[in-house]
Every structure is written in structure tokens, then in C-alpha cells.
Amino acid sequence: QVQLVESGGGLVQAGGSLRLSCAASGRTFRYYVMGWFRQAPGKEREFVAAISLSDYSTYYADSVKGRFTISSDNAKNTVFLQMNSLAPEDTALYYCAADRGSSRVGIRSTKRENYDYWGQGTQVTVSS
């Protein structure tokens, strides 16, 4: 069984930064793709970023390119999301997820249904 636990959310002013972490346990993630998604109240859960744990390639939603950076520490089974220049529209519950069906990022990484494991989420609130 795989467990994903997110942390690092909080309240920040517009223009500020936060770093989210996702700690994984239970399996070897060497050939997985790890993704971050977010869901704002009344909206669909949307893709944010993904990283291949085999070659460290990354993929981002257009809305966060240049502001967010996804990275991983495979030795610690941890994935990070560095979020800079935060704006009120970034306010959401942020989820970490693992796709065991692919080792490469791409369009597949943007689809919720391709992820097998999900964390409980961490809240990010950006005030104006």
C-alpha cells in the first residue's frame, strides 16, 4: 500500500512563496511519475505540475509556468512544489499524487484518472 502525506500549506500574502512537500511511503517510487493537483472551492481538480522520478523531467500547467517548480529527493521519497509569486487565484487545496503506470511526463500526467494514489491535501490560501 502506498501512502502520500502533504505538508507545507498555509496562509501567505500575494507575491509571497510557499514550499509544499509530499512524503511517500510503502513502495519504491523509482519509476513513477509524481504530480501535484489543486482544487479550489466549487471548481474541478486541476493539474499543476508533474515530475518523472526516473529522469527528473518536469511538466507544468501554463498557469504556473515560471512561478512554480517541482522537484524530488528520491533518497527520501519526497517530492516538493516550490511556489513563488503567489496570487489569490492560487488559493486551493493542493494534492500530491502518484502514477505507477508511466515513468515519463507529458499529456498523460495532466489527467487525474491516470494517478493511482492520492494524499489528503494541504490548504494554500493567498490573501490579496
ABEGO torsion letter per residue (X at the ends): XBBBBBBGBEBBBBGBBBBBBBBBBGBBAAABBBBBBBBBBGBBBBBABBBBAAAGBBBBBAAABGABBBBBBAAAGBBBBBBBGBBAAABBBBBBBBBAABABBEAAAABAAABABBBAEBBBBBBX
